[in-house]
C-alpha cells in the first residue's frame, strides 16, 4: 500500500480529498483538512479496519480528465 500524499488527523488510509468536494480542495488544498471532524476520520478508519478491505469514501481525485463529464 502506498502512503497518501495528504494524510489527515493521523489516518492510516484516508486522504482529505476523500472528505471534501473538489471545489473546496481546489480553494484550500491541504488546509481543507481543518474542515473535517476528526471523529469522522476515526469512524472511517475503524470501518476500514473491521472490514479488512478498502473502503472508498469519495474518489473524485482519482478521476482522469474528461471522465464522468456529461455534454
mmCIF file of the N, C-alpha and C atoms, coordinates in Angstrom:
data_MODEL
# 
_entry.id   MODEL 
# 
loop_
_atom_site.group_PDB 
_atom_site.id 
_atom_site.type_symbol 
_atom_site.label_atom_id 
_atom_site.label_alt_id 
_atom_site.label_comp_id 
_atom_site.label_asym_id 
_atom_site.label_entity_id 
_atom_site.label_seq_id 
_atom_site.pdbx_PDB_ins_code 
_atom_site.Cartn_x 
_atom_site.Cartn_y 
_atom_site.Cartn_z 
_atom_site.occupancy 
_atom_site.B_iso_or_equiv 
_atom_site.pdbx_formal_charge 
_atom_site.auth_seq_id 
_atom_site.auth_comp_id 
_atom_site.auth_asym_id 
_atom_site.auth_atom_id 
_atom_site.pdbx_PDB_model_num 
ATOM 1   N N  . UNK A 1 1  ? 0.845   -1.175 0.000   1.00 0.00 ? 1  UNK A N  1 
ATOM 2   C CA . UNK A 1 1  ? 0.000   0.000  0.000   1.00 0.00 ? 1  UNK A CA 1 
ATOM 3   C C  . UNK A 1 1  ? 0.890   1.237  0.000   1.00 0.00 ? 1  UNK A C  1 
ATOM 4   N N  . UNK A 1 2  ? 0.545   2.206  -0.829  1.00 0.00 ? 2  UNK A N  1 
ATOM 5   C CA . UNK A 1 2  ? 1.327   3.435  -0.873  1.00 0.00 ? 2  UNK A CA 1 
ATOM 6   C C  . UNK A 1 2  ? 0.778   4.440  0.122   1.00 0.00 ? 2  UNK A C  1 
ATOM 7   N N  . UNK A 1 3  ? 1.667   5.277  0.620   1.00 0.00 ? 3  UNK A N  1 
ATOM 8   C CA . UNK A 1 3  ? 1.265   6.297  1.579   1.00 0.00 ? 3  UNK A CA 1 
ATOM 9   C C  . UNK A 1 3  ? 0.540   7.424  0.850   1.00 0.00 ? 3  UNK A C  1 
ATOM 10  N N  . UNK A 1 4  ? -0.543  7.919  1.449   1.00 0.00 ? 4  UNK A N  1 
ATOM 11  C CA . UNK A 1 4  ? -1.301  9.006  0.859   1.00 0.00 ? 4  UNK A CA 1 
ATOM 12  C C  . UNK A 1 4  ? -0.476  10.290 0.883   1.00 0.00 ? 4  UNK A C  1 
ATOM 13  N N  . UNK A 1 5  ? -0.707  11.142 -0.087  1.00 0.00 ? 5  UNK A N  1 
ATOM 14  C CA . UNK A 1 5  ? 0.006   12.407 -0.156  1.00 0.00 ? 5  UNK A CA 1 
ATOM 15  C C  . UNK A 1 5  ? -0.483  13.390 0.901   1.00 0.00 ? 5  UNK A C  1 
ATOM 16  N N  . UNK A 1 6  ? -1.731  13.317 1.280   1.00 0.00 ? 6  UNK A N  1 
ATOM 17  C CA . UNK A 1 6  ? -2.325  14.281 2.199   1.00 0.00 ? 6  UNK A CA 1 
ATOM 18  C C  . UNK A 1 6  ? -2.982  13.581 3.375   1.00 0.00 ? 6  UNK A C  1 
ATOM 19  N N  . UNK A 1 7  ? -2.203  12.955 4.247   1.00 0.00 ? 7  UNK A N  1 
ATOM 20  C CA . UNK A 1 7  ? -2.823  12.279 5.392   1.00 0.00 ? 7  UNK A CA 1 
ATOM 21  C C  . UNK A 1 7  ? -3.485  13.295 6.318   1.00 0.00 ? 7  UNK A C  1 
ATOM 22  N N  . UNK A 1 8  ? -4.581  12.891 6.942   1.00 0.00 ? 8  UNK A N  1 
ATOM 23  C CA . UNK A 1 8  ? -5.296  13.797 7.834   1.00 0.00 ? 8  UNK A CA 1 
ATOM 24  C C  . UNK A 1 8  ? -5.566  13.149 9.170   1.00 0.00 ? 8  UNK A C  1 
ATOM 25  N N  . UNK A 1 9  ? -5.478  13.935 10.196  1.00 0.00 ? 9  UNK A N  1 
ATOM 26  C CA . UNK A 1 9  ? -5.865  13.509 11.537  1.00 0.00 ? 9  UNK A CA 1 
ATOM 27  C C  . UNK A 1 9  ? -5.298  12.149 11.918  1.00 0.00 ? 9  UNK A C  1 
ATOM 28  N N  . UNK A 1 10 ? -4.127  11.804 11.401  1.00 0.00 ? 10 UNK A N  1 
ATOM 29  C CA . UNK A 1 10 ? -3.486  10.553 11.756  1.00 0.00 ? 10 UNK A CA 1 
ATOM 30  C C  . UNK A 1 10 ? -4.064  9.320  11.089  1.00 0.00 ? 10 UNK A C  1 
ATOM 31  N N  . UNK A 1 11 ? -4.879  9.499  10.068  1.00 0.00 ? 11 UNK A N  1 
ATOM 32  C CA . UNK A 1 11 ? -5.477  8.353  9.383   1.00 0.00 ? 11 UNK A CA 1 
ATOM 33  C C  . UNK A 1 11 ? -4.406  7.527  8.680   1.00 0.00 ? 11 UNK A C  1 
ATOM 34  N N  . UNK A 1 12 ? -4.555  6.219  8.765   1.00 0.00 ? 12 UNK A N  1 
ATOM 35  C CA . UNK A 1 12 ? -3.631  5.320  8.059   1.00 0.00 ? 12 UNK A CA 1 
ATOM 36  C C  . UNK A 1 12 ? -4.002  5.180  6.593   1.00 0.00 ? 12 UNK A C  1 
ATOM 37  N N  . UNK A 1 13 ? -5.288  5.398  6.273   1.00 0.00 ? 13 UNK A N  1 
ATOM 38  C CA . UNK A 1 13 ? -5.750  5.089  4.923   1.00 0.00 ? 13 UNK A CA 1 
ATOM 39  C C  . UNK A 1 13 ? -6.358  6.251  4.151   1.00 0.00 ? 13 UNK A C  1 
ATOM 40  N N  . UNK A 1 14 ? -6.794  7.281  4.825   1.00 0.00 ? 14 UNK A N  1 
ATOM 41  C CA . UNK A 1 14 ? -7.581  8.301  4.132   1.00 0.00 ? 14 UNK A CA 1 
ATOM 42  C C  . UNK A 1 14 ? -6.843  9.602  3.894   1.00 0.00 ? 14 UNK A C  1 
ATOM 43  N N  . UNK A 1 15 ? -7.239  10.227 2.834   1.00 0.00 ? 15 UNK A N  1 
ATOM 44  C CA . UNK A 1 15 ? -6.695  11.454 2.307   1.00 0.00 ? 15 UNK A CA 1 
ATOM 45  C C  . UNK A 1 15 ? -7.799  12.516 2.460   1.00 0.00 ? 15 UNK A C  1 
ATOM 46  N N  . UNK A 1 16 ? -7.461  13.746 2.758   1.00 0.00 ? 16 UNK A N  1 
ATOM 47  C CA . UNK A 1 16 ? -8.513  14.740 2.998   1.00 0.00 ? 16 UNK A CA 1 
ATOM 48  C C  . UNK A 1 16 ? -9.395  14.952 1.775   1.00 0.00 ? 16 UNK A C  1 
ATOM 49  N N  . UNK A 1 17 ? -8.891  14.661 0.577   1.00 0.00 ? 17 UNK A N  1 
ATOM 50  C CA . UNK A 1 17 ? -9.717  14.812 -0.634  1.00 0.00 ? 17 UNK A CA 1 
ATOM 51  C C  . UNK A 1 17 ? -10.907 13.877 -0.628  1.00 0.00 ? 17 UNK A C  1 
ATOM 52  N N  . UNK A 1 18 ? -10.862 12.818 0.172   1.00 0.00 ? 18 UNK A N  1 
ATOM 53  C CA . UNK A 1 18 ? -11.988 11.894 0.236   1.00 0.00 ? 18 UNK A CA 1 
ATOM 54  C C  . UNK A 1 18 ? -13.139 12.434 1.069   1.00 0.00 ? 18 UNK A C  1 
ATOM 55  N N  . UNK A 1 19 ? -12.899 13.492 1.823   1.00 0.00 ? 19 UNK A N  1 
ATOM 56  C CA . UNK A 1 19 ? -13.918 14.029 2.718   1.00 0.00 ? 19 UNK A CA 1 
ATOM 57  C C  . UNK A 1 19 ? -14.360 15.446 2.360   1.00 0.00 ? 19 UNK A C  1 
ATOM 58  N N  . UNK A 1 20 ? -13.816 16.008 1.298   1.00 0.00 ? 20 UNK A N  1 
ATOM 59  C CA . UNK A 1 20 ? -14.243 17.334 0.833   1.00 0.00 ? 20 UNK A CA 1 
ATOM 60  C C  . UNK A 1 20 ? -14.505 17.276 -0.666  1.00 0.00 ? 20 UNK A C  1 
ATOM 61  N N  . UNK A 1 21 ? -15.278 18.231 -1.145  1.00 0.00 ? 21 UNK A N  1 
ATOM 62  C CA . UNK A 1 21 ? -15.581 18.262 -2.575  1.00 0.00 ? 21 UNK A CA 1 
ATOM 63  C C  . UNK A 1 21 ? -14.413 18.895 -3.344  1.00 0.00 ? 21 UNK A C  1 
ATOM 64  N N  . UNK A 1 22 ? -14.372 18.681 -4.660  1.00 0.00 ? 22 UNK A N  1 
ATOM 65  C CA . UNK A 1 22 ? -13.250 19.186 -5.461  1.00 0.00 ? 22 UNK A CA 1 
ATOM 66  C C  . UNK A 1 22 ? -13.076 20.706 -5.374  1.00 0.00 ? 22 UNK A C  1 
ATOM 67  N N  . UNK A 1 23 ? -14.174 21.437 -5.326  1.00 0.00 ? 23 UNK A N  1 
ATOM 68  C CA . UNK A 1 23 ? -14.075 22.907 -5.280  1.00 0.00 ? 23 UNK A CA 1 
ATOM 69  C C  . UNK A 1 23 ? -13.407 23.362 -3.981  1.00 0.00 ? 23 UNK A C  1 
ATOM 70  N N  . UNK A 1 24 ? -13.827 22.787 -2.866  1.00 0.00 ? 24 UNK A N  1 
ATOM 71  C CA . UNK A 1 24 ? -13.234 23.149 -1.583  1.00 0.00 ? 24 UNK A CA 1 
ATOM 72  C C  . UNK A 1 24 ? -11.751 22.816 -1.564  1.00 0.00 ? 24 UNK A C  1 
ATOM 73  N N  . UNK A 1 25 ? -11.397 21.640 -2.055  1.00 0.00 ? 25 UNK A N  1 
ATOM 74  C CA . UNK A 1 25 ? -9.983  21.270 -2.087  1.00 0.00 ? 25 UNK A CA 1 
ATOM 75  C C  . UNK A 1 25 ? -9.210  22.185 -3.015  1.00 0.00 ? 25 UNK A C  1 
ATOM 76  N N  . UNK A 1 26 ? -9.836  22.556 -4.135  1.00 0.00 ? 26 UNK A N  1 
ATOM 77  C CA . UNK A 1 26 ? -9.185  23.474 -5.062  1.00 0.00 ? 26 UNK A CA 1 
ATOM 78  C C  . UNK A 1 26 ? -8.902  24.828 -4.432  1.00 0.00 ? 26 UNK A C  1 
ATOM 79  N N  . UNK A 1 27 ? -9.799  25.288 -3.577  1.00 0.00 ? 27 UNK A N  1 
ATOM 80  C CA . UNK A 1 27 ? -9.631  26.578 -2.909  1.00 0.00 ? 27 UNK A CA 1 
ATOM 81  C C  . UNK A 1 27 ? -8.662  26.519 -1.734  1.00 0.00 ? 27 UNK A C  1 
ATOM 82  N N  . UNK A 1 28 ? -8.745  25.455 -0.943  1.00 0.00 ? 28 UNK A N  1 
ATOM 83  C CA . UNK A 1 28 ? -7.988  25.383 0.305   1.00 0.00 ? 28 UNK A CA 1 
ATOM 84  C C  . UNK A 1 28 ? -6.818  24.407 0.294   1.00 0.00 ? 28 UNK A C  1 
ATOM 85  N N  . UNK A 1 29 ? -6.819  23.479 -0.633  1.00 0.00 ? 29 UNK A N  1 
ATOM 86  C CA . UNK A 1 29 ? -5.756  22.471 -0.657  1.00 0.00 ? 29 UNK A CA 1 
ATOM 87  C C  . UNK A 1 29 ? -5.754  21.657 0.624   1.00 0.00 ? 29 UNK A C  1 
ATOM 88  N N  . UNK A 1 30 ? -4.572  21.355 1.127   1.00 0.00 ? 30 UNK A N  1 
ATOM 89  C CA . UNK A 1 30 ? -4.441  20.550 2.345   1.00 0.00 ? 30 UNK A CA 1 
ATOM 90  C C  . UNK A 1 30 ? -5.104  21.195 3.558   1.00 0.00 ? 30 UNK A C  1 
ATOM 91  N N  . UNK A 1 31 ? -5.257  22.509 3.528   1.00 0.00 ? 31 UNK A N  1 
ATOM 92  C CA . UNK A 1 31 ? -5.903  23.206 4.638   1.00 0.00 ? 31 UNK A CA 1 
ATOM 93  C C  . UNK A 1 31 ? -7.366  22.795 4.795   1.00 0.00 ? 31 UNK A C  1 
ATOM 94  N N  . UNK A 1 32 ? -7.953  22.197 3.753   1.00 0.00 ? 32 UNK A N  1 
ATOM 95  C CA . UNK A 1 32 ? -9.347  21.754 3.848   1.00 0.00 ? 32 UNK A CA 1 
ATOM 96  C C  . UNK A 1 32 ? -9.514  20.669 4.909   1.00 0.00 ? 32 UNK A C  1 
ATOM 97  N N  . UNK A 1 33 ? -8.421  20.044 5.331   1.00 0.00 ? 33 UNK A N  1 
ATOM 98  C CA . UNK A 1 33 ? -8.478  19.024 6.381   1.00 0.00 ? 33 UNK A CA 1 
ATOM 99  C C  . UNK A 1 33 ? -9.027  19.597 7.680   1.00 0.00 ? 33 UNK A C  1 
ATOM 100 N N  . UNK A 1 34 ? -8.834  20.909 7.903   1.00 0.00 ? 34 UNK A N  1 
ATOM 101 C CA . UNK A 1 34 ? -9.337  21.515 9.142   1.00 0.00 ? 34 UNK A CA 1 
ATOM 102 C C  . UNK A 1 34 ? -10.857 21.575 9.182   1.00 0.00 ? 34 UNK A C  1 
ATOM 103 N N  . UNK A 1 35 ? -11.518 21.354 8.052   1.00 0.00 ? 35 UNK A N  1 
ATOM 104 C CA . UNK A 1 35 ? -12.982 21.365 7.994   1.00 0.00 ? 35 UNK A CA 1 
ATOM 105 C C  . UNK A 1 35 ? -13.592 20.015 8.351   1.00 0.00 ? 35 UNK A C  1 
ATOM 106 N N  . UNK A 1 36 ? -12.749 19.004 8.479   1.00 0.00 ? 36 UNK A N  1 
ATOM 107 C CA . UNK A 1 36 ? -13.222 17.640 8.699   1.00 0.00 ? 36 UNK A CA 1 
ATOM 108 C C  . UNK A 1 36 ? -13.168 17.302 10.181  1.00 0.00 ? 36 UNK A C  1 
ATOM 109 N N  . UNK A 1 37 ? -14.290 16.847 10.705  1.00 0.00 ? 37 UNK A N  1 
ATOM 110 C CA . UNK A 1 37 ? -14.359 16.453 12.116  1.00 0.00 ? 37 UNK A CA 1 
ATOM 111 C C  . UNK A 1 37 ? -13.486 15.211 12.317  1.00 0.00 ? 37 UNK A C  1 
ATOM 112 N N  . UNK A 1 38 ? -12.528 15.253 13.231  1.00 0.00 ? 38 UNK A N  1 
ATOM 113 C CA . UNK A 1 38 ? -11.660 14.094 13.471  1.00 0.00 ? 38 UNK A CA 1 
ATOM 114 C C  . UNK A 1 38 ? -12.434 12.821 13.822  1.00 0.00 ? 38 UNK A C  1 
ATOM 115 N N  . UNK A 1 39 ? -13.629 12.962 14.402  1.00 0.00 ? 39 UNK A N  1 
ATOM 116 C CA . UNK A 1 39 ? -14.439 11.782 14.739  1.00 0.00 ? 39 UNK A CA 1 
ATOM 117 C C  . UNK A 1 39 ? -14.851 11.025 13.474  1.00 0.00 ? 39 UNK A C  1 
ATOM 118 N N  . UNK A 1 40 ? -15.098 11.752 12.401  1.00 0.00 ? 40 UNK A N  1 
ATOM 119 C CA . UNK A 1 40 ? -15.468 11.103 11.136  1.00 0.00 ? 40 UNK A CA 1 
ATOM 120 C C  . UNK A 1 40 ? -14.307 10.268 10.621  1.00 0.00 ? 40 UNK A C  1 
ATOM 121 N N  . UNK A 1 41 ? -13.104 10.805 10.749  1.00 0.00 ? 41 UNK A N  1 
ATOM 122 C CA . UNK A 1 41 ? -11.911 10.070 10.305  1.00 0.00 ? 41 UNK A CA 1 
ATOM 123 C C  . UNK A 1 41 ? -11.725 8.816  11.148  1.00 0.00 ? 41 UNK A C  1 
ATOM 124 N N  . UNK A 1 42 ? -11.914 8.933  12.464  1.00 0.00 ? 42 UNK A N  1 
ATOM 125 C CA . UNK A 1 42 ? -11.771 7.760  13.343  1.00 0.00 ? 42 UNK A CA 1 
ATOM 126 C C  . UNK A 1 42 ? -12.789 6.685  12.978  1.00 0.00 ? 42 UNK A C  1 
ATOM 127 N N  . UNK A 1 43 ? -14.026 7.078  12.697  1.00 0.00 ? 43 UNK A N  1 
ATOM 128 C CA . UNK A 1 43 ? -15.055 6.103  12.316  1.00 0.00 ? 43 UNK A CA 1 
ATOM 129 C C  . UNK A 1 43 ? -14.696 5.450  10.986  1.00 0.00 ? 43 UNK A C  1 
ATOM 130 N N  . UNK A 1 44 ? -14.252 6.239  10.013  1.00 0.00 ? 44 UNK A N  1 
ATOM 131 C CA . UNK A 1 44 ? -13.867 5.683  8.713   1.00 0.00 ? 44 UNK A CA 1 
ATOM 132 C C  . UNK A 1 44 ? -12.702 4.705  8.868   1.00 0.00 ? 44 UNK A C  1 
ATOM 133 N N  . UNK A 1 45 ? -11.702 5.065  9.680   1.00 0.00 ? 45 UNK A N  1 
ATOM 134 C CA . UNK A 1 45 ? -10.578 4.165  9.925   1.00 0.00 ? 45 UNK A CA 1 
ATOM 135 C C  . UNK A 1 45 ? -11.043 2.868  10.588  1.00 0.00 ? 45 UNK A C  1 
ATOM 136 N N  . UNK A 1 46 ? -11.950 2.994  11.557  1.00 0.00 ? 46 UNK A N  1 
ATOM 137 C CA . UNK A 1 46 ? -12.465 1.814  12.253  1.00 0.00 ? 46 UNK A CA 1 
ATOM 138 C C  . UNK A 1 46 ? -13.232 0.905  11.297  1.00 0.00 ? 46 UNK A C  1 
ATOM 139 N N  . UNK A 1 47 ? -14.072 1.495  10.443  1.00 0.00 ? 47 UNK A N  1 
ATOM 140 C CA . UNK A 1 47 ? -14.807 0.689  9.458   1.00 0.00 ? 47 UNK A CA 1 
ATOM 141 C C  . UNK A 1 47 ? -13.853 -0.028 8.511   1.00 0.00 ? 47 UNK A C  1 
ATOM 142 N N  . UNK A 1 48 ? -12.841 0.687  8.065   1.00 0.00 ? 48 UNK A N  1 
ATOM 143 C CA . UNK A 1 48 ? -11.849 0.101  7.158   1.00 0.00 ? 48 UNK A CA 1 
ATOM 144 C C  . UNK A 1 48 ? -11.110 -1.042 7.845   1.00 0.00 ? 48 UNK A C  1 
ATOM 145 N N  . UNK A 1 49 ? -10.733 -0.814 9.098   1.00 0.00 ? 49 UNK A N  1 
ATOM 146 C CA . UNK A 1 49 ? -10.013 -1.839 9.862   1.00 0.00 ? 49 UNK A CA 1 
ATOM 147 C C  . UNK A 1 49 ? -10.882 -3.074 10.070  1.00 0.00 ? 49 UNK A C  1 
ATOM 148 N N  . UNK A 1 50 ? -12.126 -2.877 10.472  1.00 0.00 ? 50 UNK A N  1 
ATOM 149 C CA . UNK A 1 50 ? -13.035 -4.007 10.732  1.00 0.00 ? 50 UNK A CA 1 
ATOM 150 C C  . UNK A 1 50 ? -13.404 -4.750 9.458   1.00 0.00 ? 50 UNK A C  1 
ATOM 151 N N  . UNK A 1 51 ? -13.573 -4.008 8.353   1.00 0.00 ? 51 UNK A N  1 
ATOM 152 C CA . UNK A 1 51 ? -13.933 -4.639 7.085   1.00 0.00 ? 51 UNK A CA 1 
ATOM 153 C C  . UNK A 1 51 ? -12.762 -5.432 6.508   1.00 0.00 ? 51 UNK A C  1 
ATOM 154 N N  . UNK A 1 52 ? -11.543 -4.960 6.765   1.00 0.00 ? 52 UNK A N  1 
ATOM 155 C CA . UNK A 1 52 ? -10.372 -5.649 6.246   1.00 0.00 ? 52 UNK A CA 1 
ATOM 156 C C  . UNK A 1 52 ? -10.159 -5.449 4.756   1.00 0.00 ? 52 UNK A C  1 
ATOM 157 N N  . UNK A 1 53 ? -10.898 -4.532 4.165   1.00 0.00 ? 53 UNK A N  1 
ATOM 158 C CA . UNK A 1 53 ? -10.765 -4.222 2.738   1.00 0.00 ? 53 UNK A CA 1 
ATOM 159 C C  . UNK A 1 53 ? -10.840 -2.706 2.560   1.00 0.00 ? 53 UNK A C  1 
ATOM 160 N N  . UNK A 1 54 ? -10.423 -2.237 1.410   1.00 0.00 ? 54 UNK A N  1 
ATOM 161 C CA . UNK A 1 54 ? -10.507 -0.810 1.122   1.00 0.00 ? 54 UNK A CA 1 
ATOM 162 C C  . UNK A 1 54 ? -11.953 -0.349 1.157   1.00 0.00 ? 54 UNK A C  1 
ATOM 163 N N  . UNK A 1 55 ? -12.167 0.819  1.724   1.00 0.00 ? 55 UNK A N  1 
ATOM 164 C CA . UNK A 1 55 ? -13.492 1.434  1.785   1.00 0.00 ? 55 UNK A CA 1 
ATOM 165 C C  . UNK A 1 55 ? -13.350 2.808  1.151   1.00 0.00 ? 55 UNK A C  1 
ATOM 166 N N  . UNK A 1 56 ? -14.040 3.010  0.040   1.00 0.00 ? 56 UNK A N  1 
ATOM 167 C CA . UNK A 1 56 ? -13.949 4.277  -0.671  1.00 0.00 ? 56 UNK A CA 1 
ATOM 168 C C  . UNK A 1 56 ? -14.997 5.238  -0.130  1.00 0.00 ? 56 UNK A C  1 
ATOM 169 N N  . UNK A 1 57 ? -14.550 6.422  0.279   1.00 0.00 ? 57 UNK A N  1 
ATOM 170 C CA . UNK A 1 57 ? -15.460 7.449  0.760   1.00 0.00 ? 57 UNK A CA 1 
ATOM 171 C C  . UNK A 1 57 ? -15.858 8.338  -0.405  1.00 0.00 ? 57 UNK A C  1 
ATOM 172 N N  . UNK A 1 58 ? -14.893 8.756  -1.187  1.00 0.00 ? 58 UNK A N  1 
ATOM 173 C CA . UNK A 1 58 ? -15.102 9.642  -2.315  1.00 0.00 ? 58 UNK A CA 1 
ATOM 174 C C  . UNK A 1 58 ? -13.871 9.504  -3.191  1.00 0.00 ? 58 UNK A C  1 
ATOM 175 N N  . UNK A 1 59 ? -14.051 9.376  -4.491  1.00 0.00 ? 59 UNK A N  1 
ATOM 176 C CA . UNK A 1 59 ? -12.882 9.141  -5.337  1.00 0.00 ? 59 UNK A CA 1 
ATOM 177 C C  . UNK A 1 59 ? -12.721 10.146 -6.471  1.00 0.00 ? 59 UNK A C  1 
ATOM 178 N N  . UNK A 1 60 ? -13.275 11.331 -6.332  1.00 0.00 ? 60 UNK A N  1 
ATOM 179 C CA . UNK A 1 60 ? -13.161 12.322 -7.405  1.00 0.00 ? 60 UNK A CA 1 
ATOM 180 C C  . UNK A 1 60 ? -11.711 12.618 -7.761  1.00 0.00 ? 60 UNK A C  1 
ATOM 181 N N  . UNK A 1 61 ? -10.810 12.544 -6.811  1.00 0.00 ? 61 UNK A N  1 
ATOM 182 C CA . UNK A 1 61 ? -9.411  12.886 -7.054  1.00 0.00 ? 61 UNK A CA 1 
ATOM 183 C C  . UNK A 1 61 ? -8.655  11.828 -7.852  1.00 0.00 ? 61 UNK A C  1 
ATOM 184 N N  . UNK A 1 62 ? -9.264  10.670 -8.067  1.00 0.00 ? 62 UNK A N  1 
ATOM 185 C CA . UNK A 1 62 ? -8.643  9.626  -8.883  1.00 0.00 ? 62 UNK A CA 1 
ATOM 186 C C  . UNK A 1 62 ? -9.101  9.687  -10.335 1.00 0.00 ? 62 UNK A C  1 
ATOM 187 N N  . UNK A 1 63 ? -10.138 10.477 -10.623 1.00 0.00 ? 63 UNK A N  1 
ATOM 188 C CA . UNK A 1 63 ? -10.700 10.551 -11.973 1.00 0.00 ? 63 UNK A CA 1 
ATOM 189 C C  . UNK A 1 63 ? -9.694  11.163 -12.950 1.00 0.00 ? 63 UNK A C  1 
ATOM 190 N N  . UNK A 1 64 ? -9.717  10.648 -14.150 1.00 0.00 ? 64 UNK A N  1 
ATOM 191 C CA . UNK A 1 64 ? -8.862  11.191 -15.201 1.00 0.00 ? 64 UNK A CA 1 
ATOM 192 C C  . UNK A 1 64 ? -9.618  12.340 -15.877 1.00 0.00 ? 64 UNK A C  1 
ATOM 193 N N  . UNK A 1 65 ? -8.902  13.322 -16.404 1.00 0.00 ? 65 UNK A N  1 
ATOM 194 C CA . UNK A 1 65 ? -9.580  14.430 -17.089 1.00 0.00 ? 65 UNK A CA 1 
ATOM 195 C C  . UNK A 1 65 ? -10.542 13.915 -18.157 1.00 0.00 ? 65 UNK A C  1 
ATOM 196 N N  . UNK A 1 66 ? -11.762 14.427 -18.143 1.00 0.00 ? 66 UNK A N  1 
ATOM 197 C CA . UNK A 1 66 ? -12.766 14.032 -19.125 1.00 0.00 ? 66 UNK A CA 1 
ATOM 198 C C  . UNK A 1 66 ? -13.657 12.896 -18.667 1.00 0.00 ? 66 UNK A C  1 
ATOM 199 N N  . UNK A 1 67 ? -13.240 12.128 -17.646 1.00 0.00 ? 67 UNK A N  1 
ATOM 200 C CA . UNK A 1 67 ? -14.061 11.022 -17.148 1.00 0.00 ? 67 UNK A CA 1 
ATOM 201 C C  . UNK A 1 67 ? -15.285 11.558 -16.420 1.00 0.00 ? 67 UNK A C  1 
ATOM 202 N N  . UNK A 1 68 ? -16.412 10.966 -16.684 1.00 0.00 ? 68 UNK A N  1 
ATOM 203 C CA . UNK A 1 68 ? -17.628 11.316 -15.965 1.00 0.00 ? 68 UNK A CA 1 
ATOM 204 C C  . UNK A 1 68 ? -18.264 12.621 -16.383 1.00 0.00 ? 68 UNK A C  1 
ATOM 205 N N  . UNK A 1 69 ? -17.684 13.294 -17.357 1.00 0.00 ? 69 UNK A N  1 
ATOM 206 C CA . UNK A 1 69 ? -18.274 14.550 -17.812 1.00 0.00 ? 69 UNK A CA 1 
ATOM 207 C C  . UNK A 1 69 ? -19.426 14.251 -18.742 1.00 0.00 ? 69 UNK A C  1 
ATOM 208 N N  . UNK A 1 70 ? -20.480 15.019 -18.595 1.00 0.00 ? 70 UNK A N  1 
ATOM 209 C CA . UNK A 1 70 ? -21.624 14.868 -19.493 1.00 0.00 ? 70 UNK A CA 1 
ATOM 210 C C  . UNK A 1 70 ? -21.727 16.121 -20.340 1.00 0.00 ? 70 UNK A C  1 
ATOM 211 N N  . UNK A 1 71 ? -22.109 15.915 -21.576 1.00 0.00 ? 71 UNK A N  1 
ATOM 212 C CA . UNK A 1 71 ? -22.135 17.026 -22.524 1.00 0.00 ? 71 UNK A CA 1 
ATOM 213 C C  . UNK A 1 71 ? -23.324 17.801 -22.521 1.00 0.00 ? 71 UNK A C  1 
# 
